[in-house]
Amino acid sequence: MKLDITKAAQFLPEGKVASFEPAVNAAQKALEEGTCPGNDFLGWLHLPSETSAEFLNEIKQCAQVLRENCEAVVVAGIGGSYLGARAVLEALGDTFSWLKPSDSPRILFAGNNISEDYLAELIDYLHGRRFGVINISKSGTTTETAITFRLLKKMCEDERGKDMARRVIVAVTDAKRGAARTTADKEGYQTFVIPDNVGGRFSVLTPVGLLPIAVAGYDIDALVRGAQDMERATAPDVPFDENPVAQYAAVRNALYQSGKKIEILVNFQPKLHYVNEWWKQLYGESEGKDKKGIFPATVDFSTDLHSMGQWIQDGERTIFETVISVEQPNHNLAVPRDEENLDGLNFLAGMRIDQVNHKAELGTQLAHVDGGVPNIRISIDKLDEYNIGQLIYFFERGCGVSGLILGVNPFNQPGVEAYKRNMFALLNKPGYEAESRAIQERLK
Ligand code: PA5
């Protein structure tokens, strides 16, 4: 992975990025020494280097049971309990896999909404199929996930029998607390623990992400290896100028202070759509607090050049872009020659589609920089497990360091509770009687 901040730094006074070196060093030190706010949630920091081959084998063995017994596996989870797995699976998978036969179970996602139509249509699809469930919830009490799991558990038991359900339902949850743990222990499901000190949005390299990724047949050893290499490349002893996390955290904080309040994560590969979604949660939930924080937005180019392109080129100048560029495609496809050339495209004949895409990428970068949009560029060699592992750890550490420079606790999410309290009050959840009365008054 390479990071280029030159086309962002040119929008800042000379030496501005370098002036963040002491703040970056202090943040890195606080992470390493566990002295920062949220220091009880730093388990992700050395997770890659602490992940053993035995542990990965345990995950692979469980994945094998699901692979042998299921044609579909539903991952029930929300937020950090689903976005990481989905990001990796979509980045690595065949875009049209749902239309093609496969030896691997189809991975489906649920528990991230409360749509009756979504759940009814999912159940309709699963009906008569050999399916399993990975129930992922750190708290074990998240309503969206719990409702979904209740439905799927019953259906799995009804259709596949209690014994098989016990084999193909796996829980990834807290070691002791929560309804997901209670149910798993009572029913005898295999379980994996989400470590206490790893928050949801930092958990993709725990079984939260690794198990679904392994069930889909991807190489979790290579994923973790990529993250391990990035852990070394971004360690505090790597000099400021050579450390991609230091550079990224410094430049985005410098831009924020100069009035660039919105960061748009850009890809030119539709397969990265969910990497964008994962990143949005990671940075949004970590930094958006205490009335501060860069607003994380995302676009998929070229698609969104024809929707958001106008705004980005010409709208209010409060944005900067971070582009994830993939150097090499995994396929080989060129523009064909056409004798009649009715579409006038023969000037591209023989050119790889990816070369055209890279020209679109460069042309967009030049246009947006001309339009006053600072541009950060992250390039990875290709979409494979190793490179995605690198990207994950880079963004996680970048988020921790950035948030500490910003002066917030990057590892909590108190704001997420507000809607839950209202929803529980409106649903008359036991224990919320006072809130129920108060909210009924407000709604009069
Ligand atoms: O990052 C986070 O902590 C959150 O997004 C959680 O992952 C999300 O709210 C789901 O929580 P839980 O895993 O407890 O069901």
Boltz pocket constraint, residues with backbone or C-beta under 6 A from the ligand:
constraints:
  - pocket:
      binder: B
      contacts: [[A, 78], [A, 79], [A, 80], [A, 81], [A, 136], [A, 137], [A, 138], [A, 139], [A, 140], [A, 141], [A, 142], [A, 145], [A, 199], [A, 200], [A, 201], [A, 202], [A, 285], [A, 413], [A, 416]]
      max_distance: 6.0
